[in-house]
Protein backbone atom coordinates (compact mmCIF):
# COMPACT_ATOMS: atom_id res chain seq x y z
CA UNK A 1 0.00 0.00 0.00
CA UNK A 2 1.59 3.28 -1.10
CA UNK A 3 -0.94 5.71 0.36
CA UNK A 4 0.55 9.20 0.62
CA UNK A 5 -0.29 12.16 2.81
CA UNK A 6 -0.95 14.15 -0.37
CA UNK A 7 -3.53 11.60 -1.52
CA UNK A 8 -5.26 11.84 1.87
CA UNK A 9 -5.23 15.66 1.66
CA UNK A 10 -6.83 15.40 -1.76
CA UNK A 11 -9.50 13.05 -0.45
CA UNK A 12 -10.30 15.34 2.49
CA UNK A 13 -10.55 18.34 0.16
CA UNK A 14 -12.93 16.50 -2.18
CA UNK A 15 -15.17 15.41 0.70
CA UNK A 16 -15.08 18.90 2.24
CA UNK A 17 -16.02 20.67 -0.98
CA UNK A 18 -18.28 17.96 -2.39
CA UNK A 19 -16.65 18.37 -5.78
CA UNK A 20 -13.46 17.22 -7.44
CA UNK A 21 -13.33 20.43 -9.49
CA UNK A 22 -13.71 22.70 -6.45
CA UNK A 23 -11.19 20.67 -4.50
CA UNK A 24 -8.71 20.90 -7.37
CA UNK A 25 -9.13 24.67 -7.47
CA UNK A 26 -8.67 24.92 -3.70
CA UNK A 27 -5.52 22.80 -3.84
CA UNK A 28 -4.20 24.61 -6.94
CA UNK A 29 -3.91 21.42 -8.97
CA UNK A 30 -5.44 20.33 -12.26
CA UNK A 31 -8.72 18.42 -11.98
CA UNK A 32 -7.40 15.36 -13.88
CA UNK A 33 -4.40 15.17 -11.53
CA UNK A 34 -6.67 15.24 -8.50
CA UNK A 35 -8.98 12.61 -10.02
CA UNK A 36 -5.94 10.39 -10.59
CA UNK A 37 -4.84 10.82 -6.95
CA UNK A 38 -8.29 9.74 -5.76
CA UNK A 39 -8.46 6.82 -8.21
CA UNK A 40 -5.00 5.62 -7.11
CA UNK A 41 -5.98 5.92 -3.45
CA UNK A 42 -9.11 3.85 -4.10
CA UNK A 43 -7.03 1.21 -5.90
CA UNK A 44 -4.45 1.11 -3.10
CA UNK A 45 -7.16 0.62 -0.47
CA UNK A 46 -9.25 -1.69 -2.61
CA UNK A 47 -12.49 0.20 -1.94
CA UNK A 48 -14.61 2.86 -3.59
CA UNK A 49 -14.21 6.00 -1.46
CA UNK A 50 -16.42 8.35 -3.45
CA UNK A 51 -19.73 7.93 -5.21
CA UNK A 52 -19.58 10.15 -8.28
CA UNK A 53 -22.66 11.72 -9.85
CA UNK A 54 -23.59 14.74 -11.95
CA UNK A 55 -24.34 16.58 -8.70
CA UNK A 56 -20.90 16.01 -7.24
CA UNK A 57 -19.33 13.39 -5.03
CA UNK A 58 -20.31 11.84 -1.72
CA UNK A 59 -18.23 9.65 0.57
Secondary structure, 3 states (H helix, E strand, C coil): CCCCHHHHHHHHHHHHHCCHHHHHHHHCCCHHHHHHHHHHHHHHHCCCCCEEECCEEEC
